[in-house]
Amino acid sequence: MTEMELIIERQQMTKAKLLAKWRNIEPCKNLLEVMESLPPKHKGKTYGLDGIRIDGSPEFIWAVMSRLTDLIDGENQLTRLQLSMNNCSAAEGDFNKGNGGYVLYLRLHQRTALGSHVSAAFDKDLAGATEKYAQAQA
């Protein structure tokens, strides 16, 4: 376990510590280098697994997504992006309290062996992304 994981596990990560870490963190070269993909046909909870949720106006969501463009190469012949954006304005009950807005979810999944073969045969346009993904994983 890394020092960061131990600190977080002990719930000692205060706002001040988070901000200090954020200010001093070195950016990774590519998010795909550190994003763990879910196994093929994953069933069950994904809470705590690598993934991204962005809430807010479409303008805010796309502004954040513009900073995450290296993740686009996660859509390739070996992995696929689970990507969805939902309108929250029709939420029921106290949820969202009529604020409107949207939520975007993004996760990386491994393709099944069959899915990889089919993608390699029919999605030739993903070959470049597949190569970039493989380089990021090396």
Order of alpha helices (4+ residues) and beta strands (2+ residues): alpha-alpha-beta-alpha-beta-beta-alpha-alpha
